[in-house]
Amino acid sequence: MSANKLVIFDCDGTLVDSQRIIIDAMRLTFTDAGLMPASDARVRSVVGLSPFETMADLLPDAEAALHRELEEKFKRTFYQLRVENKAGPDPLYDGTLEALRALDSAGYLLGVATGNSKRGLDRVIEEHGLEGLFMTMQTADGHPSKPHPSMIYSAIADAGTDVANTVMIGDTSYDMTMSAHAGSHALGVNWGYHSDEELLAAGARCVVERYGDIPRLVESWIGKA
């Protein structure tokens, strides 16, 4: 009996374009704390890490207590912008839904591994009508930050498969390094936060330019579902 085939997606920068609200929330978080905000480019470079690790990366000389304070402040600010101020949903990238449905119809099991919270991921799922597509959803709430492979290991356990039959798809070096640590196949996408060069250096087998290329590559790497 053949093993199940699992395709795991990152969320921010891979499924949805959340760049503007993340940068705005980070700027407000730092400003409200009386700190100089990081540049937009610097914030983009750490998207994909969990919030605490993001603050530690942006302020490496600060105490852990400040990192934790800023983490909580960022979460509240992001929620305020997204929900209370009704910013509206982050858009799906072109071709996202079509690729997800093609993979699902072909029999692949789908999952998500994200530095976002469960509340944030649930909101994305609801806003875009993605209910029922992902059989495993791993978030920062229950795992160490990427690039630790914990999320991939849990997703594989949920799917009843193994690393040889698993593809991790993401837009950051953290996704690719996480996949390399787990031993799964790593596929980079070039519409998110990190460059092709960063993705390849972190372990991506290749980097795609459009969602339509993903189903074909998945089948060529791990076979038909």
PyMOL commands that place a pseudoatom at each C-alpha (Angstrom):
pseudoatom trace, name=CA, resn=MET, resi=1, chain=A, elem=C, hetatm=0, pos=[0.000, 0.000, 0.000]
pseudoatom trace, name=CA, resn=SER, resi=2, chain=A, elem=C, hetatm=0, pos=[1.479, 3.375, -1.029]
pseudoatom trace, name=CA, resn=ALA, resi=3, chain=A, elem=C, hetatm=0, pos=[2.069, 6.097, 1.538]
pseudoatom trace, name=CA, resn=ASN, resi=4, chain=A, elem=C, hetatm=0, pos=[-0.140, 9.164, 1.743]
pseudoatom trace, name=CA, resn=LYS, resi=5, chain=A, elem=C, hetatm=0, pos=[1.196, 12.199, -0.096]
pseudoatom trace, name=CA, resn=LEU, resi=6, chain=A, elem=C, hetatm=0, pos=[1.318, 15.438, 1.915]
pseudoatom trace, name=CA, resn=VAL, resi=7, chain=A, elem=C, hetatm=0, pos=[1.748, 19.004, 0.660]
pseudoatom trace, name=CA, resn=ILE, resi=8, chain=A, elem=C, hetatm=0, pos=[2.279, 21.632, 3.370]
pseudoatom trace, name=CA, resn=PHE, resi=9, chain=A, elem=C, hetatm=0, pos=[1.922, 25.358, 2.711]
pseudoatom trace, name=CA, resn=ASP, resi=10, chain=A, elem=C, hetatm=0, pos=[3.176, 28.344, 4.628]
pseudoatom trace, name=CA, resn=CYS, resi=11, chain=A, elem=C, hetatm=0, pos=[0.495, 31.030, 5.036]
pseudoatom trace, name=CA, resn=ASP, resi=12, chain=A, elem=C, hetatm=0, pos=[1.747, 34.658, 5.041]
pseudoatom trace, name=CA, resn=GLY, resi=13, chain=A, elem=C, hetatm=0, pos=[3.625, 35.380, 1.833]
pseudoatom trace, name=CA, resn=THR, resi=14, chain=A, elem=C, hetatm=0, pos=[2.701, 32.011, 0.330]
pseudoatom trace, name=CA, resn=LEU, resi=15, chain=A, elem=C, hetatm=0, pos=[-1.091, 31.659, 0.471]
pseudoatom trace, name=CA, resn=VAL, resi=16, chain=A, elem=C, hetatm=0, pos=[-1.986, 35.273, 1.245]
pseudoatom trace, name=CA, resn=ASP, resi=17, chain=A, elem=C, hetatm=0, pos=[-0.351, 38.640, 0.662]
pseudoatom trace, name=CA, resn=SER, resi=18, chain=A, elem=C, hetatm=0, pos=[-0.242, 40.056, 4.191]
pseudoatom trace, name=CA, resn=GLN, resi=19, chain=A, elem=C, hetatm=0, pos=[2.754, 42.329, 3.730]
pseudoatom trace, name=CA, resn=ARG, resi=20, chain=A, elem=C, hetatm=0, pos=[1.084, 45.698, 4.252]
pseudoatom trace, name=CA, resn=ILE, resi=21, chain=A, elem=C, hetatm=0, pos=[-0.743, 44.909, 7.474]
pseudoatom trace, name=CA, resn=ILE, resi=22, chain=A, elem=C, hetatm=0, pos=[2.267, 43.151, 9.023]
pseudoatom trace, name=CA, resn=ILE, resi=23, chain=A, elem=C, hetatm=0, pos=[4.507, 46.143, 8.304]
pseudoatom trace, name=CA, resn=ASP, resi=24, chain=A, elem=C, hetatm=0, pos=[1.887, 48.609, 9.569]
pseudoatom trace, name=CA, resn=ALA, resi=25, chain=A, elem=C, hetatm=0, pos=[1.328, 46.606, 12.771]
pseudoatom trace, name=CA, resn=MET, resi=26, chain=A, elem=C, hetatm=0, pos=[5.059, 46.350, 13.397]
pseudoatom trace, name=CA, resn=ARG, resi=27, chain=A, elem=C, hetatm=0, pos=[5.579, 50.081, 12.895]
pseudoatom trace, name=CA, resn=LEU, resi=28, chain=A, elem=C, hetatm=0, pos=[2.749, 50.915, 15.329]
pseudoatom trace, name=CA, resn=THR, resi=29, chain=A, elem=C, hetatm=0, pos=[4.044, 48.404, 17.872]
pseudoatom trace, name=CA, resn=PHE, resi=30, chain=A, elem=C, hetatm=0, pos=[7.484, 49.988, 17.962]
pseudoatom trace, name=CA, resn=THR, resi=31, chain=A, elem=C, hetatm=0, pos=[6.192, 53.558, 17.871]
pseudoatom trace, name=CA, resn=ASP, resi=32, chain=A, elem=C, hetatm=0, pos=[3.750, 52.959, 20.739]
pseudoatom trace, name=CA, resn=ALA, resi=33, chain=A, elem=C, hetatm=0, pos=[6.615, 51.471, 22.774]
pseudoatom trace, name=CA, resn=GLY, resi=34, chain=A, elem=C, hetatm=0, pos=[8.739, 54.576, 22.161]
pseudoatom trace, name=CA, resn=LEU, resi=35, chain=A, elem=C, hetatm=0, pos=[11.147, 52.706, 19.878]
pseudoatom trace, name=CA, resn=MET, resi=36, chain=A, elem=C, hetatm=0, pos=[12.445, 53.497, 16.412]
pseudoatom trace, name=CA, resn=PRO, resi=37, chain=A, elem=C, hetatm=0, pos=[10.573, 51.252, 13.956]
pseudoatom trace, name=CA, resn=ALA, resi=38, chain=A, elem=C, hetatm=0, pos=[12.571, 48.879, 11.812]
pseudoatom trace, name=CA, resn=SER, resi=39, chain=A, elem=C, hetatm=0, pos=[12.628, 49.570, 8.093]
pseudoatom trace, name=CA, resn=ASP, resi=40, chain=A, elem=C, hetatm=0, pos=[10.064, 47.878, 5.866]
pseudoatom trace, name=CA, resn=ALA, resi=41, chain=A, elem=C, hetatm=0, pos=[12.822, 45.773, 4.304]
pseudoatom trace, name=CA, resn=ARG, resi=42, chain=A, elem=C, hetatm=0, pos=[14.032, 44.658, 7.733]
pseudoatom trace, name=CA, resn=VAL, resi=43, chain=A, elem=C, hetatm=0, pos=[10.521, 43.637, 8.763]
pseudoatom trace, name=CA, resn=ARG, resi=44, chain=A, elem=C, hetatm=0, pos=[10.022, 41.693, 5.527]
pseudoatom trace, name=CA, resn=SER, resi=45, chain=A, elem=C, hetatm=0, pos=[13.242, 39.815, 6.226]
pseudoatom trace, name=CA, resn=VAL, resi=46, chain=A, elem=C, hetatm=0, pos=[11.854, 38.287, 9.445]
pseudoatom trace, name=CA, resn=VAL, resi=47, chain=A, elem=C, hetatm=0, pos=[8.314, 37.470, 8.316]
pseudoatom trace, name=CA, resn=GLY, resi=48, chain=A, elem=C, hetatm=0, pos=[7.862, 33.763, 8.935]
pseudoatom trace, name=CA, resn=LEU, resi=49, chain=A, elem=C, hetatm=0, pos=[9.347, 33.697, 12.406]
pseudoatom trace, name=CA, resn=SER, resi=50, chain=A, elem=C, hetatm=0, pos=[7.032, 33.499, 15.389]
pseudoatom trace, name=CA, resn=PRO, resi=51, chain=A, elem=C, hetatm=0, pos=[6.358, 36.918, 16.990]
pseudoatom trace, name=CA, resn=PHE, resi=52, chain=A, elem=C, hetatm=0, pos=[8.724, 36.459, 19.936]
pseudoatom trace, name=CA, resn=GLU, resi=53, chain=A, elem=C, hetatm=0, pos=[11.605, 35.371, 17.692]
pseudoatom trace, name=CA, resn=THR, resi=54, chain=A, elem=C, hetatm=0, pos=[10.791, 38.277, 15.359]
pseudoatom trace, name=CA, resn=MET, resi=55, chain=A, elem=C, hetatm=0, pos=[11.272, 40.765, 18.188]
pseudoatom trace, name=CA, resn=ALA, resi=56, chain=A, elem=C, hetatm=0, pos=[14.465, 39.025, 19.323]
pseudoatom trace, name=CA, resn=ASP, resi=57, chain=A, elem=C, hetatm=0, pos=[15.830, 39.255, 15.784]
pseudoatom trace, name=CA, resn=LEU, resi=58, chain=A, elem=C, hetatm=0, pos=[14.876, 42.913, 15.361]
pseudoatom trace, name=CA, resn=LEU, resi=59, chain=A, elem=C, hetatm=0, pos=[16.213, 43.887, 18.819]
pseudoatom trace, name=CA, resn=PRO, resi=60, chain=A, elem=C, hetatm=0, pos=[19.023, 41.416, 19.561]
pseudoatom trace, name=CA, resn=ASP, resi=61, chain=A, elem=C, hetatm=0, pos=[20.485, 43.468, 22.398]
pseudoatom trace, name=CA, resn=ALA, resi=62, chain=A, elem=C, hetatm=0, pos=[17.210, 43.862, 24.311]
pseudoatom trace, name=CA, resn=GLU, resi=63, chain=A, elem=C, hetatm=0, pos=[16.080, 41.727, 27.242]
pseudoatom trace, name=CA, resn=ALA, resi=64, chain=A, elem=C, hetatm=0, pos=[13.697, 38.812, 26.738]
pseudoatom trace, name=CA, resn=ALA, resi=65, chain=A, elem=C, hetatm=0, pos=[11.099, 40.649, 28.826]
pseudoatom trace, name=CA, resn=LEU, resi=66, chain=A, elem=C, hetatm=0, pos=[10.951, 43.427, 26.221]
pseudoatom trace, name=CA, resn=HIS, resi=67, chain=A, elem=C, hetatm=0, pos=[10.723, 40.888, 23.407]
pseudoatom trace, name=CA, resn=ARG, resi=68, chain=A, elem=C, hetatm=0, pos=[7.735, 39.307, 25.170]
pseudoatom trace, name=CA, resn=GLU, resi=69, chain=A, elem=C, hetatm=0, pos=[6.112, 42.696, 25.779]
pseudoatom trace, name=CA, resn=LEU, resi=70, chain=A, elem=C, hetatm=0, pos=[6.488, 43.659, 22.126]
pseudoatom trace, name=CA, resn=GLU, resi=71, chain=A, elem=C, hetatm=0, pos=[5.219, 40.257, 21.025]
pseudoatom trace, name=CA, resn=GLU, resi=72, chain=A, elem=C, hetatm=0, pos=[1.963, 40.775, 22.927]
pseudoatom trace, name=CA, resn=LYS, resi=73, chain=A, elem=C, hetatm=0, pos=[1.690, 44.382, 21.772]
pseudoatom trace, name=CA, resn=PHE, resi=74, chain=A, elem=C, hetatm=0, pos=[2.164, 43.312, 18.141]
pseudoatom trace, name=CA, resn=LYS, resi=75, chain=A, elem=C, hetatm=0, pos=[-0.551, 40.651, 18.444]
pseudoatom trace, name=CA, resn=ARG, resi=76, chain=A, elem=C, hetatm=0, pos=[-3.001, 43.188, 19.876]
pseudoatom trace, name=CA, resn=THR, resi=77, chain=A, elem=C, hetatm=0, pos=[-2.118, 45.789, 17.244]
pseudoatom trace, name=CA, resn=PHE, resi=78, chain=A, elem=C, hetatm=0, pos=[-2.441, 43.316, 14.396]
pseudoatom trace, name=CA, resn=TYR, resi=79, chain=A, elem=C, hetatm=0, pos=[-5.841, 42.186, 15.688]
pseudoatom trace, name=CA, resn=GLN, resi=80, chain=A, elem=C, hetatm=0, pos=[-6.979, 45.798, 16.026]
pseudoatom trace, name=CA, resn=LEU, resi=81, chain=A, elem=C, hetatm=0, pos=[-5.991, 46.627, 12.461]
pseudoatom trace, name=CA, resn=ARG, resi=82, chain=A, elem=C, hetatm=0, pos=[-7.433, 43.451, 11.016]
pseudoatom trace, name=CA, resn=VAL, resi=83, chain=A, elem=C, hetatm=0, pos=[-10.651, 42.995, 12.996]
pseudoatom trace, name=CA, resn=GLU, resi=84, chain=A, elem=C, hetatm=0, pos=[-11.590, 46.135, 14.942]
pseudoatom trace, name=CA, resn=ASN, resi=85, chain=A, elem=C, hetatm=0, pos=[-10.596, 48.526, 12.145]
pseudoatom trace, name=CA, resn=LYS, resi=86, chain=A, elem=C, hetatm=0, pos=[-12.038, 46.138, 9.559]
pseudoatom trace, name=CA, resn=ALA, resi=87, chain=A, elem=C, hetatm=0, pos=[-9.004, 46.201, 7.269]
pseudoatom trace, name=CA, resn=GLY, resi=88, chain=A, elem=C, hetatm=0, pos=[-10.500, 43.372, 5.230]
pseudoatom trace, name=CA, resn=PRO, resi=89, chain=A, elem=C, hetatm=0, pos=[-8.937, 40.036, 4.342]
pseudoatom trace, name=CA, resn=ASP, resi=90, chain=A, elem=C, hetatm=0, pos=[-5.432, 39.697, 2.987]
pseudoatom trace, name=CA, resn=PRO, resi=91, chain=A, elem=C, hetatm=0, pos=[-5.781, 38.692, -0.677]
pseudoatom trace, name=CA, resn=LEU, resi=92, chain=A, elem=C, hetatm=0, pos=[-4.896, 35.251, -1.936]
pseudoatom trace, name=CA, resn=TYR, resi=93, chain=A, elem=C, hetatm=0, pos=[-2.097, 35.249, -4.485]
pseudoatom trace, name=CA, resn=ASP, resi=94, chain=A, elem=C, hetatm=0, pos=[-3.100, 34.631, -8.090]
pseudoatom trace, name=CA, resn=GLY, resi=95, chain=A, elem=C, hetatm=0, pos=[-3.738, 30.954, -8.678]
pseudoatom trace, name=CA, resn=THR, resi=96, chain=A, elem=C, hetatm=0, pos=[-3.749, 29.935, -5.018]
pseudoatom trace, name=CA, resn=LEU, resi=97, chain=A, elem=C, hetatm=0, pos=[-7.249, 28.514, -4.881]
pseudoatom trace, name=CA, resn=GLU, resi=98, chain=A, elem=C, hetatm=0, pos=[-6.962, 26.777, -8.246]
pseudoatom trace, name=CA, resn=ALA, resi=99, chain=A, elem=C, hetatm=0, pos=[-3.737, 25.022, -7.228]
pseudoatom trace, name=CA, resn=LEU, resi=100, chain=A, elem=C, hetatm=0, pos=[-5.136, 23.974, -3.849]
pseudoatom trace, name=CA, resn=ARG, resi=101, chain=A, elem=C, hetatm=0, pos=[-8.231, 22.517, -5.470]
pseudoatom trace, name=CA, resn=ALA, resi=102, chain=A, elem=C, hetatm=0, pos=[-6.177, 20.735, -8.131]
pseudoatom trace, name=CA, resn=LEU, resi=103, chain=A, elem=C, hetatm=0, pos=[-3.982, 19.096, -5.514]
pseudoatom trace, name=CA, resn=ASP, resi=104, chain=A, elem=C, hetatm=0, pos=[-6.970, 18.200, -3.359]
pseudoatom trace, name=CA, resn=SER, resi=105, chain=A, elem=C, hetatm=0, pos=[-8.862, 16.727, -6.322]
pseudoatom trace, name=CA, resn=ALA, resi=106, chain=A, elem=C, hetatm=0, pos=[-5.802, 14.670, -7.264]
pseudoatom trace, name=CA, resn=GLY, resi=107, chain=A, elem=C, hetatm=0, pos=[-5.843, 13.086, -3.809]
pseudoatom trace, name=CA, resn=TYR, resi=108, chain=A, elem=C, hetatm=0, pos=[-2.972, 14.874, -2.077]
pseudoatom trace, name=CA, resn=LEU, resi=109, chain=A, elem=C, hetatm=0, pos=[-3.395, 15.670, 1.600]
pseudoatom trace, name=CA, resn=LEU, resi=110, chain=A, elem=C, hetatm=0, pos=[-2.937, 19.378, 2.314]
pseudoatom trace, name=CA, resn=GLY, resi=111, chain=A, elem=C, hetatm=0, pos=[-1.594, 21.115, 5.382]
pseudoatom trace, name=CA, resn=VAL, resi=112, chain=A, elem=C, hetatm=0, pos=[-0.463, 24.482, 6.692]
pseudoatom trace, name=CA, resn=ALA, resi=113, chain=A, elem=C, hetatm=0, pos=[2.608, 25.297, 8.797]
pseudoatom trace, name=CA, resn=THR, resi=114, chain=A, elem=C, hetatm=0, pos=[2.675, 28.950, 9.802]
pseudoatom trace, name=CA, resn=GLY, resi=115, chain=A, elem=C, hetatm=0, pos=[4.253, 31.337, 12.267]
pseudoatom trace, name=CA, resn=ASN, resi=116, chain=A, elem=C, hetatm=0, pos=[0.777, 32.870, 12.537]
pseudoatom trace, name=CA, resn=SER, resi=117, chain=A, elem=C, hetatm=0, pos=[-1.511, 32.102, 15.475]
pseudoatom trace, name=CA, resn=LYS, resi=118, chain=A, elem=C, hetatm=0, pos=[-4.358, 29.601, 15.273]
pseudoatom trace, name=CA, resn=ARG, resi=119, chain=A, elem=C, hetatm=0, pos=[-6.799, 32.491, 15.531]
pseudoatom trace, name=CA, resn=GLY, resi=120, chain=A, elem=C, hetatm=0, pos=[-5.096, 34.223, 12.615]
pseudoatom trace, name=CA, resn=LEU, resi=121, chain=A, elem=C, hetatm=0, pos=[-5.002, 31.096, 10.467]
pseudoatom trace, name=CA, resn=ASP, resi=122, chain=A, elem=C, hetatm=0, pos=[-8.630, 30.285, 11.239]
pseudoatom trace, name=CA, resn=ARG, resi=123, chain=A, elem=C, hetatm=0, pos=[-9.547, 33.780, 10.076]
pseudoatom trace, name=CA, resn=VAL, resi=124, chain=A, elem=C, hetatm=0, pos=[-7.695, 33.312, 6.769]
pseudoatom trace, name=CA, resn=ILE, resi=125, chain=A, elem=C, hetatm=0, pos=[-9.425, 29.974, 6.222]
pseudoatom trace, name=CA, resn=GLU, resi=126, chain=A, elem=C, hetatm=0, pos=[-12.853, 31.489, 6.899]
pseudoatom trace, name=CA, resn=GLU, resi=127, chain=A, elem=C, hetatm=0, pos=[-12.309, 34.683, 4.899]
pseudoatom trace, name=CA, resn=HIS, resi=128, chain=A, elem=C, hetatm=0, pos=[-11.373, 32.771, 1.762]
pseudoatom trace, name=CA, resn=GLY, resi=129, chain=A, elem=C, hetatm=0, pos=[-13.725, 29.802, 2.056]
pseudoatom trace, name=CA, resn=LEU, resi=130, chain=A, elem=C, hetatm=0, pos=[-10.898, 27.285, 2.471]
pseudoatom trace, name=CA, resn=GLU, resi=131, chain=A, elem=C, hetatm=0, pos=[-12.734, 25.154, 5.025]
pseudoatom trace, name=CA, resn=GLY, resi=132, chain=A, elem=C, hetatm=0, pos=[-12.154, 21.444, 4.530]
pseudoatom trace, name=CA, resn=LEU, resi=133, chain=A, elem=C, hetatm=0, pos=[-9.091, 21.778, 2.287]
pseudoatom trace, name=CA, resn=PHE, resi=134, chain=A, elem=C, hetatm=0, pos=[-6.403, 21.406, 4.968]
pseudoatom trace, name=CA, resn=MET, resi=135, chain=A, elem=C, hetatm=0, pos=[-6.384, 18.219, 7.018]
pseudoatom trace, name=CA, resn=THR, resi=136, chain=A, elem=C, hetatm=0, pos=[-3.574, 19.425, 9.296]
pseudoatom trace, name=CA, resn=MET, resi=137, chain=A, elem=C, hetatm=0, pos=[-2.914, 22.982, 10.462]
pseudoatom trace, name=CA, resn=GLN, resi=138, chain=A, elem=C, hetatm=0, pos=[0.178, 23.726, 12.530]
pseudoatom trace, name=CA, resn=THR, resi=139, chain=A, elem=C, hetatm=0, pos=[0.629, 27.204, 14.053]
pseudoatom trace, name=CA, resn=ALA, resi=140, chain=A, elem=C, hetatm=0, pos=[2.990, 29.119, 16.302]
pseudoatom trace, name=CA, resn=ASP, resi=141, chain=A, elem=C, hetatm=0, pos=[0.654, 28.509, 19.242]
pseudoatom trace, name=CA, resn=GLY, resi=142, chain=A, elem=C, hetatm=0, pos=[1.764, 24.910, 19.631]
pseudoatom trace, name=CA, resn=HIS, resi=143, chain=A, elem=C, hetatm=0, pos=[5.317, 24.771, 18.296]
pseudoatom trace, name=CA, resn=PRO, resi=144, chain=A, elem=C, hetatm=0, pos=[8.792, 26.284, 18.459]
pseudoatom trace, name=CA, resn=SER, resi=145, chain=A, elem=C, hetatm=0, pos=[9.376, 28.963, 15.825]
pseudoatom trace, name=CA, resn=LYS, resi=146, chain=A, elem=C, hetatm=0, pos=[10.529, 28.074, 12.347]
pseudoatom trace, name=CA, resn=PRO, resi=147, chain=A, elem=C, hetatm=0, pos=[13.017, 26.827, 11.278]
pseudoatom trace, name=CA, resn=HIS, resi=148, chain=A, elem=C, hetatm=0, pos=[12.543, 24.147, 13.966]
pseudoatom trace, name=CA, resn=PRO, resi=149, chain=A, elem=C, hetatm=0, pos=[10.958, 21.148, 12.172]
pseudoatom trace, name=CA, resn=SER, resi=150, chain=A, elem=C, hetatm=0, pos=[8.289, 20.501, 14.821]
pseudoatom trace, name=CA, resn=MET, resi=151, chain=A, elem=C, hetatm=0, pos=[5.418, 21.738, 12.621]
pseudoatom trace, name=CA, resn=ILE, resi=152, chain=A, elem=C, hetatm=0, pos=[6.387, 19.434, 9.765]
pseudoatom trace, name=CA, resn=TYR, resi=153, chain=A, elem=C, hetatm=0, pos=[6.780, 16.440, 12.059]
pseudoatom trace, name=CA, resn=SER, resi=154, chain=A, elem=C, hetatm=0, pos=[3.311, 17.014, 13.532]
pseudoatom trace, name=CA, resn=ALA, resi=155, chain=A, elem=C, hetatm=0, pos=[1.750, 17.466, 10.092]
pseudoatom trace, name=CA, resn=ILE, resi=156, chain=A, elem=C, hetatm=0, pos=[3.367, 14.230, 8.892]
pseudoatom trace, name=CA, resn=ALA, resi=157, chain=A, elem=C, hetatm=0, pos=[2.038, 12.397, 11.947]
pseudoatom trace, name=CA, resn=ASP, resi=158, chain=A, elem=C, hetatm=0, pos=[-1.468, 13.740, 11.290]
pseudoatom trace, name=CA, resn=ALA, resi=159, chain=A, elem=C, hetatm=0, pos=[-1.278, 12.612, 7.663]
pseudoatom trace, name=CA, resn=GLY, resi=160, chain=A, elem=C, hetatm=0, pos=[0.107, 9.177, 8.443]
pseudoatom trace, name=CA, resn=THR, resi=161, chain=A, elem=C, hetatm=0, pos=[2.999, 9.564, 6.021]
pseudoatom trace, name=CA, resn=ASP, resi=162, chain=A, elem=C, hetatm=0, pos=[6.764, 10.203, 6.006]
pseudoatom trace, name=CA, resn=VAL, resi=163, chain=A, elem=C, hetatm=0, pos=[9.253, 12.858, 4.948]
pseudoatom trace, name=CA, resn=ALA, resi=164, chain=A, elem=C, hetatm=0, pos=[9.914, 11.224, 1.592]
pseudoatom trace, name=CA, resn=ASN, resi=165, chain=A, elem=C, hetatm=0, pos=[6.282, 11.774, 0.643]
pseudoatom trace, name=CA, resn=THR, resi=166, chain=A, elem=C, hetatm=0, pos=[6.025, 15.333, 1.974]
pseudoatom trace, name=CA, resn=VAL, resi=167, chain=A, elem=C, hetatm=0, pos=[6.593, 18.676, 0.226]
pseudoatom trace, name=CA, resn=MET, resi=168, chain=A, elem=C, hetatm=0, pos=[6.931, 21.935, 2.161]
pseudoatom trace, name=CA, resn=ILE, resi=169, chain=A, elem=C, hetatm=0, pos=[6.038, 25.049, 0.138]
pseudoatom trace, name=CA, resn=GLY, resi=170, chain=A, elem=C, hetatm=0, pos=[6.993, 28.509, 1.349]
pseudoatom trace, name=CA, resn=ASP, resi=171, chain=A, elem=C, hetatm=0, pos=[8.337, 31.949, 0.547]
pseudoatom trace, name=CA, resn=THR, resi=172, chain=A, elem=C, hetatm=0, pos=[11.050, 32.362, 3.191]
pseudoatom trace, name=CA, resn=SER, resi=173, chain=A, elem=C, hetatm=0, pos=[14.390, 30.821, 4.040]
pseudoatom trace, name=CA, resn=TYR, resi=174, chain=A, elem=C, hetatm=0, pos=[12.838, 29.781, 7.368]
pseudoatom trace, name=CA, resn=ASP, resi=175, chain=A, elem=C, hetatm=0, pos=[10.389, 27.510, 5.513]
pseudoatom trace, name=CA, resn=MET, resi=176, chain=A, elem=C, hetatm=0, pos=[13.168, 25.985, 3.441]
pseudoatom trace, name=CA, resn=THR, resi=177, chain=A, elem=C, hetatm=0, pos=[15.479, 25.450, 6.417]
pseudoatom trace, name=CA, resn=MET, resi=178, chain=A, elem=C, hetatm=0, pos=[12.613, 23.931, 8.414]
pseudoatom trace, name=CA, resn=SER, resi=179, chain=A, elem=C, hetatm=0, pos=[12.020, 21.499, 5.568]
pseudoatom trace, name=CA, resn=ALA, resi=180, chain=A, elem=C, hetatm=0, pos=[15.719, 20.682, 5.330]
pseudoatom trace, name=CA, resn=HIS, resi=181, chain=A, elem=C, hetatm=0, pos=[15.842, 19.992, 9.079]
pseudoatom trace, name=CA, resn=ALA, resi=182, chain=A, elem=C, hetatm=0, pos=[12.848, 17.661, 8.760]
pseudoatom trace, name=CA, resn=GLY, resi=183, chain=A, elem=C, hetatm=0, pos=[14.170, 15.931, 5.638]
pseudoatom trace, name=CA, resn=SER, resi=184, chain=A, elem=C, hetatm=0, pos=[11.136, 16.733, 3.461]
pseudoatom trace, name=CA, resn=HIS, resi=185, chain=A, elem=C, hetatm=0, pos=[11.150, 18.204, -0.042]
pseudoatom trace, name=CA, resn=ALA, resi=186, chain=A, elem=C, hetatm=0, pos=[11.412, 22.019, -0.075]
pseudoatom trace, name=CA, resn=LEU, resi=187, chain=A, elem=C, hetatm=0, pos=[9.746, 24.118, -2.778]
pseudoatom trace, name=CA, resn=GLY, resi=188, chain=A, elem=C, hetatm=0, pos=[10.198, 27.891, -2.780]
pseudoatom trace, name=CA, resn=VAL, resi=189, chain=A, elem=C, hetatm=0, pos=[7.817, 30.481, -4.235]
pseudoatom trace, name=CA, resn=ASN, resi=190, chain=A, elem=C, hetatm=0, pos=[9.075, 33.849, -5.447]
pseudoatom trace, name=CA, resn=TRP, resi=191, chain=A, elem=C, hetatm=0, pos=[6.054, 36.049, -4.696]
pseudoatom trace, name=CA, resn=GLY, resi=192, chain=A, elem=C, hetatm=0, pos=[6.658, 36.400, -0.956]
pseudoatom trace, name=CA, resn=TYR, resi=193, chain=A, elem=C, hetatm=0, pos=[9.297, 37.852, 1.349]
pseudoatom trace, name=CA, resn=HIS, resi=194, chain=A, elem=C, hetatm=0, pos=[12.678, 36.292, 0.518]
pseudoatom trace, name=CA, resn=SER, resi=195, chain=A, elem=C, hetatm=0, pos=[14.641, 36.230, -2.729]
pseudoatom trace, name=CA, resn=ASP, resi=196, chain=A, elem=C, hetatm=0, pos=[15.211, 33.231, -4.974]
pseudoatom trace, name=CA, resn=GLU, resi=197, chain=A, elem=C, hetatm=0, pos=[18.853, 33.206, -3.896]
pseudoatom trace, name=CA, resn=GLU, resi=198, chain=A, elem=C, hetatm=0, pos=[17.925, 33.096, -0.209]
pseudoatom trace, name=CA, resn=LEU, resi=199, chain=A, elem=C, hetatm=0, pos=[15.435, 30.287, -0.777]
pseudoatom trace, name=CA, resn=LEU, resi=200, chain=A, elem=C, hetatm=0, pos=[17.880, 28.168, -2.774]
pseudoatom trace, name=CA, resn=ALA, resi=201, chain=A, elem=C, hetatm=0, pos=[20.675, 28.749, -0.268]
pseudoatom trace, name=CA, resn=ALA, resi=202, chain=A, elem=C, hetatm=0, pos=[18.352, 27.597, 2.533]
pseudoatom trace, name=CA, resn=GLY, resi=203, chain=A, elem=C, hetatm=0, pos=[17.571, 24.297, 0.810]
pseudoatom trace, name=CA, resn=ALA, resi=204, chain=A, elem=C, hetatm=0, pos=[14.844, 24.813, -1.807]
pseudoatom trace, name=CA, resn=ARG, resi=205, chain=A, elem=C, hetatm=0, pos=[15.094, 22.272, -4.622]
pseudoatom trace, name=CA, resn=CYS, resi=206, chain=A, elem=C, hetatm=0, pos=[13.745, 24.979, -6.909]
pseudoatom trace, name=CA, resn=VAL, resi=207, chain=A, elem=C, hetatm=0, pos=[11.724, 28.195, -6.836]
pseudoatom trace, name=CA, resn=VAL, resi=208, chain=A, elem=C, hetatm=0, pos=[8.510, 28.641, -8.831]
pseudoatom trace, name=CA, resn=GLU, resi=209, chain=A, elem=C, hetatm=0, pos=[7.129, 31.861, -10.290]
pseudoatom trace, name=CA, resn=ARG, resi=210, chain=A, elem=C, hetatm=0, pos=[3.459, 30.888, -10.455]
pseudoatom trace, name=CA, resn=TYR, resi=211, chain=A, elem=C, hetatm=0, pos=[1.030, 28.662, -8.595]
pseudoatom trace, name=CA, resn=GLY, resi=212, chain=A, elem=C, hetatm=0, pos=[0.155, 26.750, -11.747]
pseudoatom trace, name=CA, resn=ASP, resi=213, chain=A, elem=C, hetatm=0, pos=[3.587, 25.069, -11.704]
pseudoatom trace, name=CA, resn=ILE, resi=214, chain=A, elem=C, hetatm=0, pos=[3.115, 23.541, -8.252]
pseudoatom trace, name=CA, resn=PRO, resi=215, chain=A, elem=C, hetatm=0, pos=[0.873, 20.501, -8.948]
pseudoatom trace, name=CA, resn=ARG, resi=216, chain=A, elem=C, hetatm=0, pos=[3.206, 19.252, -11.710]
pseudoatom trace, name=CA, resn=LEU, resi=217, chain=A, elem=C, hetatm=0, pos=[6.311, 19.620, -9.531]
pseudoatom trace, name=CA, resn=VAL, resi=218, chain=A, elem=C, hetatm=0, pos=[4.668, 17.932, -6.558]
pseudoatom trace, name=CA, resn=GLU, resi=219, chain=A, elem=C, hetatm=0, pos=[3.767, 14.913, -8.698]
pseudoatom trace, name=CA, resn=SER, resi=220, chain=A, elem=C, hetatm=0, pos=[7.267, 14.734, -10.179]
pseudoatom trace, name=CA, resn=TRP, resi=221, chain=A, elem=C, hetatm=0, pos=[8.843, 14.733, -6.698]
pseudoatom trace, name=CA, resn=ILE, resi=222, chain=A, elem=C, hetatm=0, pos=[6.573, 12.469, -4.656]
pseudoatom trace, name=CA, resn=GLY, resi=223, chain=A, elem=C, hetatm=0, pos=[4.434, 10.753, -7.293]
pseudoatom trace, name=CA, resn=LYS, resi=224, chain=A, elem=C, hetatm=0, pos=[0.707, 10.564, -7.849]
pseudoatom trace, name=CA, resn=ALA, resi=225, chain=A, elem=C, hetatm=0, pos=[-1.520, 10.520, -4.795]
for i in range(1, 225): cmd.bond("trace and resi %d" % i, "trace and resi %d" % (i + 1))
show_as sticks, trace
zoom trace
